[in-house]
Amino acid sequence: MRAALLAVTCLALGGCTLDLFGGGDDQCTGLDTRGNNTDLAPLPALVNPETLTCETFDPPGCDPSCGPCDPGPDVPTWAYCGTCSGTDEANCLQATGCRAIYDYNCYTGTGPCTLEVPYLGCYGTDQTGPIHGACNGLNAFECSQHDDCIALHSQAECPADASCEAEFVECVNETTCWGPVTCDAAAPDCPPGSTPEIRNGCYTGECKPLDECEPPPPPS
């Protein structure tokens, strides 16, 4: 019974440091300067919100047979690579914890666009999110915490491949409160403290809390 309890404890700690009874695998014995086991399994890759590239933060000595790595103090909270990947634009815009990425030139019409559509792909939000609120003026990391923001990236170096480095340019609201309306649909009746939500120049039929709206335009 005692041997069984020791084996369970060893698994719970993510790797064995010593086999007291022989016949076991004693390769998981590396310790770092903090006394943590470093002979552990690699950490999942994370998405850099500036470049959309996957990066790894494995401590030295990771071994897949020993359990999950100690992440250490310097591993960012970025989204895991592959989260929300392959989701089409419409579903990405609706999915909790997912955020849509667009080519800046194609989305804004301010520069040359070689893509058929400006949508580059769907990525997960930062592990500290999702949160909601105004998006304008947020940096790449702050934008990645939101699933109600659109991130615009420059694809000048690789216009047809969102997996290469795509430099962050701007964070904008997925839906707006004050933008121009070009569709015929009527605005919904909204309770106090909210306003009709707009997407792509059309009312969505939903109401958006004022504290989640972008700043209103200055009076003309």
Secondary structure, DSSP 8 states (H G I E B T S, - for coil): -HHHHHHHHHHHTTS-S--TTSSS------B-TTS-B-S-B----EE-TTT--EE----TT--GGG-B----TT-----BTTTTTT--HHHHHHSTTEEEEEEHHHHH-SS---SSSSEEEEEE--TT--B-S--TT--HHHHHTBSSEEEEEE-TT-TT-TTS--EEEEEEESSBSSS---S--------TTEEEEEETTEEEEEEEEGGGS-------
